[in-house]
Amino acid sequence: MRNPADLDQIIEQMLQTVEKSKEEIFEISETSRKELHALQEELKEIQEHISDTIERSDQLEVEARVARNQLAEVSKRFRQFSDEEVQKVYEKANEAQVNLAVVRQEEKRLRDRRDNIERRLIQLDETIERAETLVSQVGIVYNFLAGDLQDVGEFVENAREKHEFGLQIIEAQEDERKRVAREIHDGPAQTLAHVLLRSELVEKISREKSAEEAIQEFRELRVLIRSSLGEVRRIIYDLRPMAIDDLGLVPTLQKYLRHLEDNTGMTTEFTAKGKEARVAPNLEIGLFRIVQEAAQNAYKHAEPDLLRVQLEQRPTSITILIKDDGKGFDVDKARDKSFGLLGMRERVNALGGELTIDSVIGQGTRVKVFVPLH
């Protein structure tokens, strides 16, 4: 008769297998991505070589045509030329024809290689996309087996909602991890790799060329490093705005809305009423995330021209109004289907507050958050 420990052992083995599979899929994705970048660089070089080869082929074709005409002329007036002159004309025509054949063969080889690379790039794109999807799906399976849904169960009343909400949370976590990994890989990681190569170039220039050229390379390196630092700071800010720890909720919201306006083209307005005072850190970050979620929902789904955020702080409560002039939506239909709305409700409930959402199709949306201060 089997005991509960046997089940625990089976689950542990399944978790190990799933985790190993996820790592192997990720390795396939990374290897494919490296090959993709290498082939893209090779394709660029081959396209340049093809262009040069075509130009060379055109020149050689003109030379071969001239040499053939000279040979034909010599053949017509054969007796007017010495044997040595005839031989030179013949050798020149033959050499031009051979060179043309060699260049044309090289052009054909390059075109075949280009076609093979383009086909391989398509396959690699499909492999990377499939691998990323599988990593996300395997991550969901792993989290289910590890029991991630236990915490979510406290916030959702029935089994169906618990399943759907938990699945959306896990998918969002996996998507966020994948987004951050891709941003780091395509941003700072690529820049730092470039910086490493350029630093080696600086060392070579300092040995072989002038100090002025080395200094110029250093200046360009500074620009690359500054750009990479900016990318890292932006990624960190997206994960958690550090300004909220130092400055508080109001300045952080002002900075976030300015950033949103600069990057989306959507006009934003922010007003703060009442006496500004610091509150508990978990309350500040919770309210910030609620405004962030509401603003992102408006930008993604409502297509507004104007987004207004109003914060009123009283000694016993904080009230936030988020209004947009977008296309609006049916609140009743979206209530149980929108992960963004579910997430906002759960955050407000966790803070012991109240959330009200009013929207009319064609007339925009109004989100009101009321949180008591204890």
Legacy VTK file of the C-alpha trace (Angstrom):
# vtk DataFile Version 3.0
C-alpha trace
ASCII
DATASET POLYDATA
POINTS 374 float
0.000 0.000 0.000
1.392 3.365 -1.040
1.630 6.220 1.457
1.522 10.036 0.960
5.307 10.161 0.814
5.168 8.210 -2.464
2.957 10.897 -3.976
5.336 13.603 -2.783
8.218 11.744 -4.397
6.321 11.437 -7.698
5.495 15.163 -7.671
9.127 16.022 -6.884
10.312 13.902 -9.816
7.762 15.570 -12.088
8.931 18.996 -10.972
12.556 18.101 -11.667
11.645 16.765 -15.114
9.584 19.835 -15.982
12.317 22.211 -14.754
14.978 20.342 -16.745
12.775 20.448 -19.846
12.271 24.185 -19.409
16.046 24.731 -19.158
16.681 22.630 -22.272
14.046 24.540 -24.250
15.600 27.812 -23.079
19.045 26.590 -24.200
17.596 25.768 -27.635
16.089 29.259 -27.793
19.369 30.970 -26.821
21.457 28.845 -29.201
19.024 29.589 -32.030
19.098 33.295 -31.200
22.925 33.363 -31.318
22.926 31.508 -34.649
20.286 33.932 -35.926
22.433 36.961 -35.097
25.517 35.339 -36.634
23.635 34.493 -39.843
22.198 37.996 -40.053
25.731 39.415 -39.939
26.916 36.884 -42.544
23.920 37.694 -44.766
24.803 41.379 -44.627
28.389 40.632 -45.683
27.260 38.272 -48.472
24.870 40.889 -49.851
27.764 43.358 -49.999
29.959 40.728 -51.705
27.201 39.995 -54.234
26.931 43.688 -55.046
30.718 43.923 -55.527
30.753 40.712 -57.579
27.989 41.945 -59.888
29.897 45.172 -60.440
33.108 43.190 -61.129
31.219 40.846 -63.462
29.903 43.782 -65.487
33.429 45.175 -65.850
34.843 41.797 -66.899
32.039 41.289 -69.403
32.960 44.575 -71.066
36.649 43.563 -71.091
35.804 40.117 -72.510
33.667 41.700 -75.253
36.496 44.058 -76.208
38.985 41.151 -76.218
36.678 39.052 -78.437
36.310 41.935 -80.888
40.075 42.351 -81.036
40.487 38.612 -81.624
37.907 38.720 -84.426
39.686 41.661 -85.996
43.029 39.830 -85.837
41.463 36.729 -87.364
40.176 38.740 -90.319
43.596 40.291 -90.959
45.669 37.397 -89.802
48.595 37.982 -92.201
49.076 41.579 -91.038
50.101 40.510 -87.503
53.099 38.610 -86.217
52.698 35.274 -84.453
53.618 36.923 -81.173
50.898 39.601 -81.569
48.271 36.993 -82.460
49.213 34.914 -79.451
48.957 37.928 -77.099
45.488 38.834 -78.408
44.347 35.233 -78.086
45.717 34.910 -74.517
44.115 38.206 -73.514
40.715 37.096 -74.826
41.056 33.713 -73.155
42.118 35.276 -69.836
39.158 37.708 -69.906
36.752 34.833 -70.579
38.234 32.710 -67.785
38.087 35.607 -65.291
34.473 36.302 -66.243
33.559 32.628 -65.756
35.269 32.575 -62.346
33.469 35.727 -61.160
30.117 34.429 -62.412
30.698 31.152 -60.596
31.535 33.098 -57.416
28.350 35.153 -57.850
26.306 31.948 -58.183
27.956 30.521 -55.055
27.186 33.679 -53.091
23.574 33.745 -54.277
23.111 30.091 -53.288
24.603 30.812 -49.857
22.349 33.859 -49.488
19.249 31.801 -50.342
20.281 29.092 -47.843
20.819 31.681 -45.098
17.437 33.308 -45.748
15.719 29.916 -45.510
17.645 29.145 -42.313
16.678 32.522 -40.812
13.004 31.732 -41.364
13.463 28.356 -39.639
15.329 29.974 -36.722
12.611 32.607 -36.275
10.018 29.836 -36.073
12.202 27.840 -33.650
12.738 30.821 -31.341
9.044 31.721 -31.334
8.049 28.118 -30.654
10.673 27.746 -27.905
9.550 30.931 -26.153
5.943 29.738 -26.248
6.970 26.351 -24.844
9.030 27.956 -22.057
5.984 29.974 -21.033
3.709 26.919 -21.165
6.157 24.710 -19.264
6.520 27.467 -16.662
2.759 27.436 -16.191
2.789 23.652 -15.732
5.628 23.924 -13.215
3.822 26.574 -11.189
0.671 24.494 -11.126
2.608 21.480 -9.848
4.426 23.627 -7.274
1.100 24.826 -5.902
1.175 28.514 -6.896
-2.613 28.711 -6.814
-2.897 28.254 -3.039
-2.287 31.953 -2.300
-4.641 33.057 -5.047
-7.442 30.964 -3.542
-7.805 33.403 -0.639
-8.963 36.138 -3.021
-11.292 34.228 -5.355
-14.612 32.801 -4.185
-15.316 29.788 -6.391
-13.226 27.136 -8.109
-13.788 28.376 -11.667
-12.694 31.939 -10.884
-9.716 30.622 -8.909
-8.577 28.530 -11.862
-8.972 31.306 -14.451
-7.508 34.062 -12.300
-4.578 31.915 -11.179
-3.820 30.900 -14.754
-3.825 34.545 -15.866
-1.467 35.498 -13.033
0.982 32.749 -13.971
0.799 33.656 -17.656
1.389 37.309 -16.797
4.398 36.353 -14.642
5.894 34.263 -17.429
5.239 36.992 -20.034
6.836 39.599 -17.765
9.915 37.421 -17.178
10.209 36.770 -20.892
9.831 40.505 -21.666
12.478 41.506 -19.129
14.868 38.783 -20.375
14.392 39.897 -23.980
14.868 43.586 -23.093
18.102 42.805 -21.231
19.325 40.513 -24.033
18.524 42.937 -26.874
19.451 46.099 -24.947
22.165 46.263 -22.273
23.637 42.825 -23.058
24.180 43.695 -26.733
25.556 47.134 -25.856
27.991 45.721 -23.290
29.198 43.147 -25.814
29.781 46.000 -28.246
31.595 47.964 -25.526
33.907 44.982 -24.947
34.783 44.803 -28.633
35.327 48.556 -28.838
37.557 48.490 -25.747
39.793 45.967 -27.522
39.805 48.299 -30.527
40.850 51.219 -28.303
43.749 49.157 -26.983
44.821 48.327 -30.534
44.521 51.959 -31.683
46.544 53.184 -28.693
49.359 50.850 -29.731
49.258 51.301 -33.503
47.835 54.787 -34.091
47.705 58.226 -32.483
46.481 59.150 -29.012
43.834 61.452 -30.559
42.162 58.513 -32.322
42.216 56.489 -29.096
40.604 59.396 -27.190
37.887 59.645 -29.850
37.154 55.941 -29.419
36.938 56.477 -25.636
34.369 59.239 -26.203
32.255 56.932 -28.347
32.573 54.232 -25.701
31.222 56.677 -23.103
28.155 57.256 -25.272
27.540 53.502 -25.525
27.948 52.992 -21.779
25.635 55.927 -21.007
23.010 54.462 -23.362
23.306 51.030 -21.722
22.985 52.581 -18.260
19.829 54.367 -19.371
18.360 51.091 -20.629
19.142 49.331 -17.338
17.570 52.161 -15.329
14.436 52.051 -17.493
14.068 48.286 -17.016
14.544 48.658 -13.250
12.019 51.499 -13.162
9.448 49.338 -14.968
9.945 46.602 -12.352
9.801 48.989 -9.383
10.057 52.785 -9.499
12.784 53.567 -6.958
11.601 57.192 -6.769
8.610 56.040 -4.743
10.925 54.933 -1.916
12.770 58.258 -1.867
10.192 60.852 -2.929
6.789 59.357 -2.218
3.624 58.643 -4.186
2.782 62.079 -5.655
6.195 62.888 -7.272
6.441 59.314 -8.578
3.001 59.523 -10.208
3.938 62.867 -11.778
7.145 61.362 -13.174
5.375 58.235 -14.416
2.632 60.180 -16.226
5.222 62.447 -17.897
7.100 59.318 -18.990
3.849 57.812 -20.313
3.040 60.976 -22.241
6.510 61.121 -23.807
6.366 57.497 -24.929
2.737 57.216 -26.098
1.741 60.657 -27.360
-1.287 60.555 -25.050
-1.832 63.813 -23.126
-1.833 63.385 -19.332
-2.908 65.723 -16.530
-2.199 65.221 -12.834
-3.529 67.154 -9.852
-2.959 66.546 -6.142
-5.224 67.924 -3.427
-4.876 67.977 0.333
-1.784 67.912 2.482
0.835 65.624 1.008
2.242 63.198 3.575
4.086 59.895 3.366
2.088 56.738 4.097
3.045 53.088 4.516
5.356 51.838 1.705
3.044 48.939 0.798
0.156 51.428 0.424
2.209 53.771 -1.775
3.383 51.032 -4.135
-0.113 49.477 -4.188
-1.753 52.782 -5.194
0.972 53.433 -7.769
0.397 50.031 -9.370
-3.367 50.640 -9.490
-2.868 53.951 -11.331
-0.290 52.307 -13.590
-2.679 49.463 -14.469
-5.572 51.876 -15.129
-3.377 54.102 -17.316
-2.016 51.147 -19.299
-5.530 49.746 -19.778
-6.703 53.115 -21.073
-3.792 53.444 -23.501
-4.023 49.861 -24.805
-7.801 49.495 -25.103
-9.521 52.904 -25.028
-7.254 54.910 -27.389
-7.838 58.201 -25.502
-6.458 61.621 -26.336
-6.466 62.757 -22.696
-5.910 60.951 -19.393
-6.583 62.794 -16.119
-5.415 61.571 -12.711
-6.548 63.334 -9.536
-5.292 62.373 -6.064
-6.880 63.711 -2.887
-5.204 62.953 0.430
-7.044 63.482 3.720
-5.960 62.600 7.251
-8.108 59.449 7.180
-8.177 58.409 3.505
-6.756 58.692 -0.012
-9.018 58.985 -3.075
-7.757 58.666 -6.642
-9.767 59.404 -9.808
-8.517 58.218 -13.216
-10.532 59.537 -16.186
-10.025 59.124 -19.931
-11.922 60.355 -22.999
-11.490 57.049 -24.866
-14.023 54.774 -26.510
-15.282 53.196 -23.248
-16.530 49.638 -22.708
-19.336 47.532 -21.201
-18.310 47.149 -17.539
-20.646 44.172 -16.899
-19.241 42.160 -19.820
-15.620 42.943 -18.928
-15.989 42.449 -15.169
-15.020 38.758 -15.042
-12.921 38.589 -18.216
-10.395 41.410 -17.882
-7.239 40.435 -16.027
-6.376 44.127 -15.635
-9.661 44.864 -13.846
-9.327 41.733 -11.695
-5.802 42.742 -10.697
-6.932 46.258 -9.762
-9.807 44.897 -7.649
-7.518 42.487 -5.836
-5.005 45.250 -5.065
-7.739 47.551 -3.735
-9.237 44.716 -1.648
-5.799 43.914 -0.239
-5.498 47.574 0.846
-8.958 47.455 2.469
-10.373 49.986 0.006
-13.141 50.338 -2.561
-12.978 50.398 -6.358
-15.656 51.917 -8.615
-15.498 51.709 -12.405
-17.951 53.640 -14.619
-17.724 53.547 -18.400
-19.999 54.453 -21.306
-19.182 53.302 -24.819
-18.044 56.321 -26.808
-17.788 58.565 -23.732
-14.739 57.322 -21.827
-14.067 55.633 -18.490
-13.904 56.797 -14.861
-12.049 54.760 -12.218
-12.370 55.752 -8.548
-10.183 54.283 -5.806
-10.908 54.970 -2.138
-8.499 53.645 0.497
-8.802 54.378 4.242
-5.668 55.264 6.212
-5.166 53.325 9.433
LINES 1 375
374 0 1 2 3 4 5 6 7 8 9 10 11 12 13 14 15 16 17 18 19 20 21 22 23 24 25 26 27 28 29 30 31 32 33 34 35 36 37 38 39 40 41 42 43 44 45 46 47 48 49 50 51 52 53 54 55 56 57 58 59 60 61 62 63 64 65 66 67 68 69 70 71 72 73 74 75 76 77 78 79 80 81 82 83 84 85 86 87 88 89 90 91 92 93 94 95 96 97 98 99 100 101 102 103 104 105 106 107 108 109 110 111 112 113 114 115 116 117 118 119 120 121 122 123 124 125 126 127 128 129 130 131 132 133 134 135 136 137 138 139 140 141 142 143 144 145 146 147 148 149 150 151 152 153 154 155 156 157 158 159 160 161 162 163 164 165 166 167 168 169 170 171 172 173 174 175 176 177 178 179 180 181 182 183 184 185 186 187 188 189 190 191 192 193 194 195 196 197 198 199 200 201 202 203 204 205 206 207 208 209 210 211 212 213 214 215 216 217 218 219 220 221 222 223 224 225 226 227 228 229 230 231 232 233 234 235 236 237 238 239 240 241 242 243 244 245 246 247 248 249 250 251 252 253 254 255 256 257 258 259 260 261 262 263 264 265 266 267 268 269 270 271 272 273 274 275 276 277 278 279 280 281 282 283 284 285 286 287 288 289 290 291 292 293 294 295 296 297 298 299 300 301 302 303 304 305 306 307 308 309 310 311 312 313 314 315 316 317 318 319 320 321 322 323 324 325 326 327 328 329 330 331 332 333 334 335 336 337 338 339 340 341 342 343 344 345 346 347 348 349 350 351 352 353 354 355 356 357 358 359 360 361 362 363 364 365 366 367 368 369 370 371 372 373
